[in-house]
Amino acid sequence: MYKTTMKIDGMMCGMCEAHINDAIRKAVPGAKKVKSSHKKGESSFLSEEVPDEQVLKDTIQETGYKVLSLENEEHRGGLWIF
């Protein structure tokens, strides 16, 4: 599982967050835990494979926003021990 975090320019409100989330889901089928924050200017999501950065950037740019940076890191879910 991989976590992708992006800095995005142009988000001003909750509707902007929704537009970005929809664009992420369109560019990365199977994206999970898609979250955006206009206050932080940041979006993140989980995916099984590293997403195609250019497709992701292009899809978000089509909605009128600009990806300033994009970072992928391996994500491990928490382990519960009882």
C-alpha distance (Angstrom), angle and dihedral (degrees) to the residues before:
residue distance angle dihedral
M1 . . .
Y2 3.81 . .
K3 3.79 131.1 .
T4 3.79 116.5 -146.2
T5 3.80 119.2 -163.1
M6 3.79 122.9 -173.1
K7 3.78 135.0 -174.5
I8 3.79 107.4 -140.7
D9 3.80 129.2 -167.3
G10 3.79 121.7 -146.3
M11 3.82 104.9 35.5
M12 3.81 109.9 134.3
C13 3.81 106.8 159.5
G14 3.79 147.7 5.8
M15 3.81 92.2 -77.9
C16 3.80 89.2 56.2
E17 3.81 88.0 54.3
A18 3.81 89.8 51.6
H19 3.83 91.7 50.7
I20 3.81 91.0 51.3
N21 3.82 92.2 46.6
D22 3.82 90.6 51.2
A23 3.82 90.8 48.7
I24 3.81 90.9 50.9
R25 3.81 91.6 50.5
K26 3.82 89.5 49.1
A27 3.83 93.8 49.2
V28 3.82 95.9 40.9
P29 3.81 112.2 37.3
G30 3.78 108.4 -155.8
A31 3.82 94.6 27.8
K32 3.81 110.7 157.8
K33 3.80 134.2 -159.2
V34 3.81 92.0 15.7
K35 3.81 108.4 -172.0
S36 3.80 133.6 170.5
S37 3.79 132.5 -177.3
H38 3.78 121.5 -164.1
K39 3.81 89.0 -168.2
K40 3.82 92.0 58.6
G41 3.81 94.7 31.9
E42 3.78 87.4 -130.4
S43 3.80 140.4 124.5
S44 3.79 130.4 -172.6
F45 3.78 139.8 177.2
L46 3.80 142.9 165.5
S47 3.80 125.4 -118.7
E48 3.80 137.8 173.3
E49 3.82 92.6 -123.6
V50 3.80 134.4 27.9
P51 3.82 104.4 -87.4
D52 3.80 123.1 -123.5
E53 3.81 101.0 -97.0
Q54 3.80 95.7 -155.3
V55 3.82 94.0 50.7
L56 3.81 89.8 48.0
K57 3.82 93.7 48.5
D58 3.82 92.7 45.4
T59 3.81 93.3 48.7
I60 3.81 92.2 50.0
Q61 3.81 92.0 44.9
E62 3.83 89.4 53.7
T63 3.82 87.6 63.0
G64 3.83 91.3 55.2
Y65 3.81 101.4 -98.9
K66 3.80 130.6 110.5
V67 3.80 126.7 -133.5
L68 3.81 106.4 -137.4
S69 3.80 96.5 -178.7
L70 3.79 138.6 -2.8
E71 3.80 127.7 -161.1
N72 3.81 130.1 -177.2
E73 3.78 123.3 -163.3
E74 3.76 134.5 171.1
H75 3.79 109.6 -100.3
R76 3.77 125.5 -154.9
G77 3.76 120.0 -167.4
G78 3.76 118.3 -125.3
L79 3.78 118.7 -89.6
W80 3.76 120.0 -135.0
I81 3.77 118.7 -149.6
F82 3.79 119.5 -169.5
